[in-house]
Amino acid sequence: MKKVEAIVKPSKLKAIQAGLIAAGIPCMTVVPVKGCGLQKTYAEVYRGTERPLILHSKVLIICVISDENLEKCIDVILDNASEGNVGDGKIFVYDVVDAIRIRNRERGGGAIR
């Protein structure tokens, strides 16, 4: 099993979600996050005062998937999130040792289906 974490622009979330569902990967967790990377900062004017904003709003998509679905999941995210610009996001892949469904104590691959 693998855990895929993708940090992407919020505007790309619906397309990624639709692509994952179409690919047979319907389970995901989405968390709003703020962060900075290679993007330049920008300034926001609030009540006549200009304030530089360093952190950009993004969403973190988390999917725990079987090893067979790993490349399919990554391809869907890349196809739907990429604009070819700085700030498109990042994908991280981790090994998952075990998963346990709380309801019936099912373990392993069966718990993520």
ZIKAHU-V300577 format. One line per field, one symbol per residue. phi: phi as a letter, one per 40 degrees, with the letter a starting at -180 (. if undefined). psi: psi as a letter, one per 40 degrees, with the letter a starting at -180 (. if undefined). burial: + if it has 16 or more other C-alpha atoms within 10 Angstrom, else -. Layout:
phi: ???
psi: ???
burial: ???
This chain:
phi: .bbbbbbbcdcccccccccccccgbccabbbcbbabaccccbbbcbfgbcbcbccbcbbbbbbbbcdccdccccccccccbcbgbcgchabbbbcbcabbccdbgcbgcccbc
psi: iihhhhhiideeddddddddddefgehihhhhiiiibeiiiiihhhfehhhhhdhihiihhhhhiiddeddddddddddedhefihedaihihiihdiihhddefhiaddee.
burial: +++++++++--++--++-++----+------------------------------+-+++++++++---+--++-+++-++-----+++---------+--------+---+-
